[in-house]
Amino acid sequence: MICEDLHSSLASLLASYDRQQVVVVRDANVTFESPYPTLVITADEAHKTIETVAQIWDFLLANEVTRRGVIVCVGGGVLTDIGGFAAATYKRGIDYINIPTTLLAMVDASSGGKTGVNYQGLKNCIGCFAPPVETLIDVAWLRTLPAQEMLSGFGEMVKTGLIEPSERLWDRLLQYDLERMDIAELKPLIAECIKVKEQIVAADPKEDGLRKVLNLGHTFGHALEESLRPSAVSHQMPHGYAVVYGLIAELYLSVVKLGCPKAPLQQLTQLMLHYYGRPQCNCKDRERLISLMQRDKKNERATEINCTLLQQVGSPVINQVVTPAEANEALEYLFSL
């Protein structure tokens, strides 16, 4: 929920827990004053590993946290994914509360109950569904975020706008001034994106069907994101940027395979070129990108490429199998822009 007084809202949630059973896990880049034992971790994709989760387990054991304990996870999407997974697996599951501090985490990672870590070069390959007790969103965190982080979060908002049935959110997002990044104007858009996701998750919490619409842009996006590892952290592609590039590729396929109108692809292409730039990756390494897509956790059969595509804005179609040749064609389009 979006809250006006973060600490008051958190205090209300923690009132039902034994004070000795409350711990905080926060991102090293975040300042958060707390009277509770706090573990500070480096929360980036390079550290989104089972080894980092083990650090949290060790911290919980050292503080004698029982099954009635609760973890307060403060940070971006990597932190909430890791913290949620640690909570879900410690003593077969304890409570956790998310306090997202980035736009990406607010509109995507911190809600919905997906937790996990990267493994053997595959994003979020190990994980489980375990919803938080609550997600407390304070947009004041956004005032200190660099432009790249804001654009990354906006990429996930764009995805939500493309799948929202009324098409109103897509139109409002296209009208939002990314040059000014006015937080007050962004706040209702954040609330609408959260509402769309929560409605989908409530109807299909474990992604048996409908929830797959949230994967739009992610089959290609995750492959592009992972293709840069194990490069230096400073050169890794922000997740929301990868989603934007993935959306371009998958909207291209939507036009070719499903007859989707070209307007959304053209609009998103202009947005990408103006704000995100072209994808900075090895355009010749198509085989690796296709291999990564074939190993994506969303696939229902080994080696197939499974995507969510669009018939039109607001009408996503799940479980669309894409051939390697079609994937290569979509990559060719993306890299030619």
ChimeraX attribute file (.defattr): number of C-alpha atoms within 10 A of each C-alpha:
attribute: neighborCount
match mode: 1-to-1
recipient: residues
	/A:1	14
	/A:2	17
	/A:3	14
	/A:4	13
	/A:5	11
	/A:6	15
	/A:7	14
	/A:8	11
	/A:9	15
	/A:10	18
	/A:11	10
	/A:12	9
	/A:13	14
	/A:14	16
	/A:15	9
	/A:16	8
	/A:17	12
	/A:18	11
	/A:19	13
	/A:20	14
	/A:21	19
	/A:22	23
	/A:23	23
	/A:24	22
	/A:25	23
	/A:26	25
	/A:27	21
	/A:28	16
	/A:29	13
	/A:30	13
	/A:31	10
	/A:32	12
	/A:33	8
	/A:34	10
	/A:35	9
	/A:36	14
	/A:37	14
	/A:38	18
	/A:39	16
	/A:40	14
	/A:41	17
	/A:42	15
	/A:43	23
	/A:44	15
	/A:45	21
	/A:46	15
	/A:47	18
	/A:48	21
	/A:49	19
	/A:50	17
	/A:51	11
	/A:52	18
	/A:53	23
	/A:54	13
	/A:55	14
	/A:56	24
	/A:57	19
	/A:58	13
	/A:59	17
	/A:60	24
	/A:61	13
	/A:62	9
	/A:63	14
	/A:64	12
	/A:65	20
	/A:66	16
	/A:67	14
	/A:68	13
	/A:69	20
	/A:70	26
	/A:71	25
	/A:72	27
	/A:73	28
	/A:74	25
	/A:75	29
	/A:76	25
	/A:77	28
	/A:78	24
	/A:79	31
	/A:80	34
	/A:81	28
	/A:82	28
	/A:83	29
	/A:84	32
	/A:85	27
	/A:86	28
	/A:87	28
	/A:88	23
	/A:89	15
	/A:90	20
	/A:91	14
	/A:92	9
	/A:93	18
	/A:94	21
	/A:95	20
	/A:96	27
	/A:97	25
	/A:98	31
	/A:99	25
	/A:100	27
	/A:101	27
	/A:102	26
	/A:103	27
	/A:104	25
	/A:105	23
	/A:106	29
	/A:107	26
	/A:108	22
	/A:109	22
	/A:110	33
	/A:111	26
	/A:112	22
	/A:113	21
	/A:114	23
	/A:115	28
	/A:116	27
	/A:117	24
	/A:118	19
	/A:119	14
	/A:120	8
	/A:121	14
	/A:122	19
	/A:123	19
	/A:124	20
	/A:125	16
	/A:126	16
	/A:127	19
	/A:128	18
	/A:129	16
	/A:130	23
	/A:131	21
	/A:132	25
	/A:133	15
	/A:134	17
	/A:135	23
	/A:136	25
	/A:137	26
	/A:138	20
	/A:139	21
	/A:140	13
	/A:141	14
	/A:142	17
	/A:143	12
	/A:144	11
	/A:145	13
	/A:146	10
	/A:147	12
	/A:148	14
	/A:149	19
	/A:150	19
	/A:151	22
	/A:152	22
	/A:153	23
	/A:154	23
	/A:155	26
	/A:156	28
	/A:157	25
	/A:158	21
	/A:159	23
	/A:160	26
	/A:161	25
	/A:162	26
	/A:163	24
	/A:164	20
	/A:165	16
	/A:166	13
	/A:167	15
	/A:168	13
	/A:169	22
	/A:170	21
	/A:171	13
	/A:172	11
	/A:173	18
	/A:174	14
	/A:175	9
	/A:176	14
	/A:177	11
	/A:178	16
	/A:179	8
	/A:180	8
	/A:181	15
	/A:182	12
	/A:183	14
	/A:184	10
	/A:185	12
	/A:186	16
	/A:187	14
	/A:188	12
	/A:189	19
	/A:190	21
	/A:191	15
	/A:192	17
	/A:193	22
	/A:194	20
	/A:195	14
	/A:196	18
	/A:197	20
	/A:198	16
	/A:199	13
	/A:200	17
	/A:201	19
	/A:202	11
	/A:203	13
	/A:204	14
	/A:205	19
	/A:206	17
	/A:207	16
	/A:208	9
	/A:209	12
	/A:210	16
	/A:211	19
	/A:212	20
	/A:213	25
	/A:214	22
	/A:215	21
	/A:216	27
	/A:217	26
	/A:218	27
	/A:219	28
	/A:220	30
	/A:221	27
	/A:222	22
	/A:223	25
	/A:224	29
	/A:225	26
	/A:226	22
	/A:227	21
	/A:228	16
	/A:229	15
	/A:230	11
	/A:231	11
	/A:232	9
	/A:233	13
	/A:234	7
	/A:235	12
	/A:236	18
	/A:237	22
	/A:238	18
	/A:239	24
	/A:240	28
	/A:241	27
	/A:242	26
	/A:243	30
	/A:244	30
	/A:245	30
	/A:246	27
	/A:247	31
	/A:248	26
	/A:249	26
	/A:250	28
	/A:251	30
	/A:252	26
	/A:253	26
	/A:254	25
	/A:255	19
	/A:256	14
	/A:257	15
	/A:258	16
	/A:259	13
	/A:260	20
	/A:261	17
	/A:262	14
	/A:263	13
	/A:264	19
	/A:265	20
	/A:266	14
	/A:267	12
	/A:268	18
	/A:269	21
	/A:270	14
	/A:271	15
	/A:272	19
	/A:273	12
	/A:274	10
	/A:275	13
	/A:276	19
	/A:277	14
	/A:278	16
	/A:279	20
	/A:280	12
	/A:281	15
	/A:282	13
	/A:283	14
	/A:284	10
	/A:285	10
	/A:286	16
	/A:287	11
	/A:288	15
	/A:289	23
	/A:290	24
	/A:291	15
	/A:292	23
	/A:293	28
	/A:294	22
	/A:295	19
	/A:296	24
	/A:297	17
	/A:298	19
	/A:299	17
	/A:300	12
	/A:301	11
	/A:302	10
	/A:303	16
	/A:304	19
	/A:305	26
	/A:306	23
	/A:307	26
	/A:308	24
	/A:309	29
	/A:310	28
	/A:311	16
	/A:312	22
	/A:313	19
	/A:314	18
	/A:315	17
	/A:316	21
	/A:317	19
	/A:318	19
	/A:319	16
	/A:320	16
	/A:321	15
	/A:322	19
	/A:323	15
	/A:324	18
	/A:325	10
	/A:326	15
	/A:327	20
	/A:328	17
	/A:329	15
	/A:330	21
	/A:331	24
	/A:332	15
	/A:333	14
	/A:334	20
	/A:335	17
	/A:336	9
	/A:337	12
